[in-house]
Amino acid sequence: PDVTGSAQAAAEAAITAANLTVGNVTIAYSETIAAGNVSSQSPAGGASVLPGTAVNLLVSDGPNPSTLWSFAVVCDSRGSTNGVNVGVLGPIANHIAASGAELLIVPGDLVESGNASPYQTWRDTMAPVYNAGIPIYPVRGNHETYQGTAGWVEKFGADIPDNGPDGAVNYTYYVEHESALFIGIDHYIGSYGHIPDAWLDNLLANNTKP
């Protein structure tokens, strides 16, 4: 029987029921098979074998801990302290800085109304994250557009990869990190609701991340 993907106990029961025997069971990390399930078998499922043949199993131990990584997401941090909810965002920043996250994604509404002054308040509040060396990747929400593009590039342009489409550099961009591709699309730049289809199609067509 083909027992690949089955839980180990169920796989062994199926092998025994087929008048075969369970051979060597090896445990190994797998990035794709859940821990405790069969990653592969030998002989392969469906092969013609004699009764009593031993079927060797490779059982997943889950992902290798050394390959695991984490990221954080924070959004809608608007508030009354120069447009920022400092009382809530400050403790969040401290937690992220101590969490081991490798990057922070901020999908919009950082401040009540976008311009350089509240953006600086936001950055000051997020100082623990910046000081921990964790890169922060923001994208504008509708509240950042209330005063056009004022202050955005001044305060965040240096943090944003310059790989966006024409006319949207520093606003729309992508980040590759470990096993992931993050895409930030600012659909307020240019005409409202505009999605850079050709840029996005090309990016996804050439993506090598899961």
NORGIGI-V549919 format. One record per backbone hydrogen bond with DSSP energy under -1.0 kcal/mol. NH is the residue of the N-H (numbers start at 0). CO is the residue of the C=O. E is the energy in kcal/mol with one decimal. If there is no record, write none. Layout:
BEGIN
NH_CO_E ; NH_CO_E
END
This chain:
BEGIN
4_37_-2.8 ; 5_2_-2.2 ; 7_35_-2.4 ; 10_6_-2.7 ; 11_7_-2.6 ; 12_8_-2.0 ; 13_9_-2.2 ; 14_10_-2.3 ; 15_11_-2.3 ; 16_12_-2.4 ; 17_13_-1.2 ; 18_15_-1.7 ; 19_14_-1.9 ; 20_52_-2.4 ; 22_54_-2.5 ; 25_56_-2.9 ; 27_58_-2.4 ; 29_61_-2.2 ; 35_59_-3.0 ; 36_33_-2.0 ; 37_5_-2.9 ; 38_57_-3.3 ; 39_57_-1.4 ; 41_55_-2.2 ; 46_43_-1.8 ; 51_18_-3.0 ; 52_49_-1.8 ; 54_20_-2.7 ; 55_41_-3.3 ; 56_23_-2.7 ; 57_39_-2.6 ; 58_25_-3.5 ; 59_36_-3.1 ; 60_27_-2.2 ; 66_63_-2.5 ; 71_102_-2.4 ; 73_104_-2.2 ; 75_107_-2.1 ; 76_108_-1.5 ; 80_83_-1.8 ; 81_79_-1.3 ; 83_80_-1.3 ; 84_76_-2.9 ; 85_83_-1.8 ; 88_84_-3.0 ; 89_85_-2.5 ; 91_87_-1.5 ; 92_88_-2.6 ; 93_89_-2.1 ; 94_90_-2.3 ; 95_91_-2.7 ; 96_92_-2.5 ; 97_93_-1.4 ; 98_95_-1.1 ; 101_69_-3.0 ; 103_134_-2.4 ; 104_71_-2.8 ; 105_136_-2.4 ; 107_105_-1.5 ; 111_82_-1.1 ; 113_142_-1.9 ; 118_114_-1.9 ; 119_115_-2.1 ; 120_116_-1.9 ; 121_117_-2.5 ; 122_118_-2.5 ; 123_119_-2.8 ; 124_120_-2.2 ; 125_121_-1.8 ; 126_123_-1.2 ; 128_125_-1.2 ; 129_125_-1.9 ; 130_126_-3.3 ; 131_127_-1.1 ; 132_129_-1.7 ; 133_128_-1.9 ; 136_103_-2.9 ; 138_105_-2.4 ; 144_141_-1.3 ; 147_144_-2.2 ; 149_146_-1.5 ; 151_148_-1.5 ; 154_150_-2.2 ; 155_151_-2.9 ; 156_152_-1.6 ; 158_155_-1.4 ; 162_160_-1.4 ; 167_164_-2.3 ; 170_167_-2.1 ; 171_167_-2.8 ; 172_183_-2.3 ; 174_181_-2.8 ; 176_179_-2.5 ; 179_176_-2.7 ; 181_174_-3.1 ; 183_172_-2.8 ; 192_186_-2.6 ; 193_190_-2.0 ; 196_194_-2.2 ; 199_195_-2.9 ; 200_196_-3.3 ; 201_197_-2.3 ; 202_198_-2.3 ; 203_199_-2.6 ; 204_200_-2.3 ; 205_201_-1.5
END
